[in-house]
Amino acid sequence: MTKSSRTFDHVETWVFDLDNTLYPHHVNLWQQVDARIGEFVANWLNVSAEEARRIQKDYYRRYGTTMRGMMTEHGVHADDFLAYVHRIDHSPLEPNPAMGAAIERLPGRKLILTNGSVDHVDAVLDRLGIASHFHGVFDIIAAELTPKPARQTYDRFLKLHEVDPTRAAMFEDLARNLEVPHALGMTTVLVVPDGTKEVVREDWELEGRDDPHVDYVTDDLTGFLRGLAR
């Protein structure tokens, strides 16, 4: 769905989120990470699963990631958190050569900007079979542990990878993470779940498709990318 006069003709850098963007929402891979985060919070704070869930989601909304909240409020070390929560089974992911071919045809660089870790990125891209199409990864460590949607994280990303935001496009599954990129001049695309599949998400995570900083909305990333080939 097109909502904006912004186009892709000028784009020379293509920026992709990872989780629930480069693989389908209904795979619910993030559900495993979500459960591991809950376990970490419960164990660290010695609270019930129910209380851990409340804290987890509160920090997620307020700090951008639960990890940032746990670091700020409870002195958790990022390495400990990331090592625990990303210890998941990636086997539900299947190779996606069609998407790989669509990404390859895009003119210019392709980068990943994620609140996850490089190790998690590597595991996902390996399962999808698309690692060779990307020129770089900017993860939560490169962001100095400050997650999207913080403005300084995008500024750090743009500087490190020498990206001109007015000649870039960004693909994300959370509308709030597109607000800053849009303000910087990027063409923004919100990737939403396939309406025929069941997904495990918080209600607020699925909001925002009508927000003014969302230029395009798609529930079929591969098909959308094919349409951009030039």
N, C-alpha and C positions, 0 to 999 in steps of 0.2 A: 504494500500500500504506500502510495506517494502522498506526502503531506507538505512538501516544501519545494521551493523553486531552486534549491541547491541541487547541483548535478554531480556527476562523477568524471566529467570530461577532463577536468584539470588535475585529478588525483594522481599523485605519484608515490604515495606511501599509504599502505593499507594496514590498519591497526585492528587486531582482533583480541577480544577477551577470550578466555579459555573455557571455563566450566559453564555448561548449559548454553554455550555459543557455538563452539566448534564441534560439539557433539549434541545429539538431540536431548531435550529436556526429559523426555519420557524414559531415557536410559536410567535416570535417577542415580547416576554415579555419585552425585553430590550428596545424596541421602546417606551414603556410607560415611562420607566425611562429616556430615552433620551429626551423625550418631557418635562418631569418635570424638568430636568436639564436646558433645554432652558428657561423655564418659570422662574426658580430661577435666572438665569443670567440676564434675561431681567428686572426682578423686582428689583434685587439688584443694577444693574448699571443704571437703568432707560433708557434703550436703546430699539430700535425696535427689533422685533422677528428676523429679518434678521441679524442685527448686533450681537445679542445674539448668534445666531447659529454660526456665524463666530468665535466669541470669544470662545465659547464652544469647538469647534473642534480644534481650535488652541491650547488651553490649554491641551486638551486631548492628542494631539500628543506630545507636548513639556514636559508636566509634568507627564504623565502617567494616570492622571485622571483630569477631569475638576475641581473637588473639590480642588485638590492640587494647581492648577493654581489660583483659586479664593481665597484660603487662602494666597498664596504667594503674589499675586498682589493686593488684595483688603481687606485682613484682615477678611475674612469670617470664622466663627466658624464651625468646622466639624459637631458638633451635629445638628446645624440648617440646614445645607446642607443635611445631611443624612436623617433627619426626613422628610424633604420636598420631596426629589427625590424618596424615596422608598415607598411613600404613593401611591401605585398602586393596580390595580385589578389583583390578582394572579389566578383568576378563569380559564384563558385559559390553565393553566397547568393541566394535567390529571395524575392520578396515573400510575406509570410505574413499575408494579411488576416484569416484565421480566428483566429490568435493575437492580432492587434491588436484584434479585436472582443472577444475574451475578456478581454484586459487592460483595455479600455475599460469593461467592465461591472463591474469590481471597484470597490467603493465606497471613496473616499478617494484619497490620493496614491500615485503610483508613482514610485519612485526607482531609480537604478542605482548600484551600489557595485562598482567594478571595480579590479583591479590594472593595467589597461591605461590608455591615454591618452584624453582627450576626443576627439581627432581620430579615433582608432580606433573609439570608440563612435559618433561621428557617421556614419562610413562604414558601419558595420554596420547601424545603425538606418535609415539612408537606403535601403540595399538591401532590408531587410526591410519597409520601408514603415510602420514603427510609431513613428517619432520623436515624433509629436504626442501620443502617449499618456503620455509621461513628463514629470514635473514638475521633474526635476533629475538631475544626474550628479555623482557623487563619484568622482574618478579618482585615480591614483597621485600626481599633483601636489598635489591637494587633501589627500591623505594625508601630505604632506610627505615623500614617497618611502619611507614605511614601509608595506609591503604587508600585506594580510590574510595570515595569521590573527592578526597582532599586536593585542593588546587596545586599545592606544592609537589604532589606526586606526578601530576601531568607535566608540570613545568620541568621537573627533573628528568622525566622520560624524554620530553621533546629535546632538551639540551643534550642529554647523553647520546641520543641516536640522531641528532641533527635533523629533526623533522620540522618542516614548515607546516604548521597546522592548517593554513589556508589552502594547502595542496595535499590534504590528507583526509581519509575517511576512517570512521571508527564503528566497529560492530560490537554490540553489548547486549546482554540479556536483562540488565537492570537499568531502567530509565534514569534513575538518579545519577548513574555513572556517566551519563551522556551530557549532563548539563554543562559542566566545565568545558569538555571538548567542543561543544556547539558554540559556546561563548568565545572560544579561541579561534573559531572559524572552520572547524572540521565539519564535514558532512557526516551526519549521524544515522546509524541504522539500529533499530531495536529488534532483536531476535526473540520472538515469542514462541511459546509451545504450540505444537500441532494440536489443534482443538479436538482431534479424534483420540488422543492418547491421554492416559492418566498421568499427572505429574505431581510430585511432592514438593510444594513450595508454600511459603508464607503468603497470605493474601496480598500484602503490600508489595511483595516482590513481583507480582504480576500486574501491578498498576503502572500507569504512566504512558501508555501508548498514544494518548491524546495530548501529551505535554508539548509545548511549543518548541522545546529543544530536541525533539525527536523528529528527524526529517523523513525517515522511511521506517516502515514496519514490515517484517516478513516472518512467516512461520516455516519457510523453506529456504535455508541459507544457500544450499547448493544451487537451487533454481534461480535465486536472486543473483548470485555471482555469475552464473552463466549469462544472464541478461546484460551484464556489464562488460563482457568481453568486447574488445575493440582492436 
